[in-house]
């Protein structure tokens, strides 16, 4: 039974990686934090082609909720990249809008020239 649980976990992780998308070499052109009282959400707008965004992202922005384990790290990286006008920002995103109903979920942020 233990082996089946590990196999399921590997399949789940693989599925999430396969379903992730990248937005490469972007510049963050807008960002903001909204507090609902129960949690906060970091919103991010980027330049460039965004036609590949999830259909649920009707506001054409990305989001991550303070309920996510990496929220504080994401806020730090995003705000630093925005302030520096960094032109090499990569977003790893899922094809969902769970953090905020009309903004695509951010899974990771990479700033500068560094491989994932």
Rosetta blueprint (number, residue, H / E / L):
1 X L
2 X H
3 X H
4 X H
5 X H
6 X H
7 X H
8 X H
9 X H
10 X H
11 X H
12 X H
13 X H
14 X H
15 X H
16 X H
17 X H
18 X H
19 X L
20 X L
21 X E
22 X E
23 X E
24 X E
25 X E
26 X E
27 X L
28 X E
29 X E
30 X E
31 X E
32 X E
33 X E
34 X E
35 X E
36 X L
37 X L
38 X L
39 X L
40 X E
41 X E
42 X E
43 X E
44 X E
45 X E
46 X E
47 X L
48 X L
49 X L
50 X L
51 X L
52 X L
53 X L
54 X L
55 X L
56 X L
57 X L
58 X L
59 X L
60 X L
61 X L
62 X E
63 X E
64 X E
65 X E
66 X L
67 X L
68 X L
69 X L
70 X L
71 X H
72 X H
73 X H
74 X H
75 X H
76 X H
77 X H
78 X H
79 X H
80 X H
81 X H
82 X H
83 X H
84 X H
85 X L
86 X L
87 X L
88 X L
89 X E
90 X E
91 X E
92 X E
93 X E
94 X L
95 X L
96 X L
97 X L
98 X L
99 X L
100 X E
101 X L
102 X L
103 X E
104 X E
105 X E
106 X E
107 X E
108 X E
109 X E
110 X E
111 X E
112 X L
113 X L
114 X L
115 X L
116 X L
